[in-house]
Amino acid sequence: MRQQWQELDVLGLGYQSQKALTMLGLLYAQQTMFDQFIPIAKAMGTSAWQRITILAGAAEKHQRYDLALGLYEACLRPGMHEDYLRKEYEKLSHRIQELTEKR
């Protein structure tokens, strides 16, 4: 799937490439391939918020809080959903802080 995503991108098929990237992210989340989360978040950027929140949710579910925060940090750059993703990052940061204070 990674190869197909890259081939679509090289061919200039942006929409199809983004769809493949989303599917690849979902695969990584379902298979808990945590080592792939940050690189794919960098590739995803802020063009679609759902795929980042899905990855962050998977990391948070497995108590990989640094990874969940790192996903937002990796994807955040100017783009369509930058503001929303920054807000989600702040919410996550506050949730994690509350959890650690309770311990």
C-alpha positions as a printed NumPy array, in Angstrom:
array([[  0.   ,   0.   ,   0.   ],
       [  2.889,   2.34 ,   0.772],
       [  4.295,   1.769,  -2.697],
       [  0.924,   2.456,  -4.304],
       [  0.596,   5.702,  -2.355],
       [  4.021,   6.81 ,  -3.538],
       [  3.321,   5.777,  -7.148],
       [  0.062,   7.719,  -7.193],
       [  1.878,  10.756,  -5.861],
       [  4.59 ,  10.495,  -8.52 ],
       [  1.893,  10.253, -11.199],
       [  0.385,  13.499,  -9.952],
       [ -2.858,  11.86 ,  -8.863],
       [ -3.268,  13.934,  -5.736],
       [ -6.775,  12.858,  -4.731],
       [ -6.028,   9.176,  -5.182],
       [ -2.683,   9.579,  -3.436],
       [ -4.363,  11.185,  -0.417],
       [ -6.949,   8.395,  -0.273],
       [ -4.16 ,   5.8  ,  -0.308],
       [ -2.341,   7.734,   2.431],
       [ -5.496,   7.69 ,   4.557],
       [ -5.892,   3.95 ,   4.046],
       [ -2.251,   3.4  ,   4.955],
       [ -2.764,   5.375,   8.162],
       [ -5.829,   3.308,   9.029],
       [ -3.841,   0.136,   8.447],
       [ -1.074,   1.37 ,  10.743],
       [ -3.638,   2.281,  13.423],
       [ -5.434,  -1.069,  13.223],
       [ -2.199,  -3.017,  13.311],
       [ -0.78 ,  -0.756,  16.056],
       [  2.326,  -0.13 ,  13.962],
       [  3.41 ,   2.681,  16.274],
       [  6.808,   3.074,  14.646],
       [  5.064,   4.247,  11.465],
       [  2.777,   6.831,  13.098],
       [  5.131,   9.834,  13.13 ],
       [  6.434,   9.416,   9.564],
       [  2.934,   9.096,   8.171],
       [  1.674,  12.057,  10.222],
       [  4.441,  14.163,   8.668],
       [  3.288,  13.066,   5.217],
       [ -0.377,  13.712,   6.052],
       [  0.027,  17.238,   7.315],
       [ -3.139,  19.186,   8.066],
       [ -5.119,  18.489,   4.921],
       [ -7.503,  16.025,   6.613],
       [ -8.035,  16.139,  10.364],
       [ -9.776,  12.763,  10.816],
       [ -6.802,  10.618,   9.938],
       [ -4.574,  12.395,  12.468],
       [ -7.169,  12.134,  15.23 ],
       [ -7.601,   8.405,  14.487],
       [ -3.866,   7.797,  14.848],
       [ -3.666,   9.928,  18.004],
       [ -6.673,   8.096,  19.44 ],
       [ -5.014,   4.733,  18.809],
       [ -1.831,   5.904,  20.53 ],
       [ -3.788,   7.344,  23.466],
       [ -5.834,   4.138,  23.817],
       [ -2.58 ,   2.218,  24.282],
       [ -1.302,   4.847,  26.73 ],
       [  1.383,   5.993,  24.304],
       [  0.854,   9.616,  25.284],
       [  4.157,  10.958,  24.   ],
       [  3.407,   9.368,  20.636],
       [ -0.104,  10.838,  20.555],
       [  1.288,  14.326,  21.185],
       [  4.101,  13.719,  18.724],
       [  1.595,  12.966,  15.976],
       [  0.122,  16.423,  16.241],
       [  3.551,  17.995,  16.451],
       [  4.631,  16.097,  13.323],
       [  1.633,  17.087,  11.21 ],
       [  1.168,  20.697,  12.292],
       [  2.046,  23.16 ,   9.595],
       [  0.   ,  25.664,   7.64 ],
       [ -2.929,  23.977,   5.998],
       [ -6.654,  23.528,   5.758],
       [ -7.257,  22.058,   9.228],
       [ -4.331,  23.508,  11.127],
       [ -6.479,  25.41 ,  13.654],
       [ -8.663,  22.402,  14.427],
       [ -5.662,  20.11 ,  14.873],
       [ -3.962,  22.636,  17.142],
       [ -7.082,  22.692,  19.332],
       [ -7.159,  18.885,  19.419],
       [ -3.495,  18.895,  20.408],
       [ -4.256,  21.256,  23.293],
       [ -7.202,  19.103,  24.448],
       [ -5.03 ,  15.999,  24.378],
       [ -2.26 ,  17.77 ,  26.248],
       [ -4.71 ,  18.788,  28.99 ],
       [ -6.158,  15.259,  29.234],
       [ -2.698,  13.785,  29.597],
       [ -1.736,  16.37 ,  32.202],
       [ -4.866,  15.547,  34.217],
       [ -4.105,  11.823,  34.023],
       [ -0.554,  12.258,  35.217],
       [ -1.631,  14.523,  38.078],
       [ -4.085,  11.87 ,  39.292],
       [ -1.309,   9.277,  39.536]])
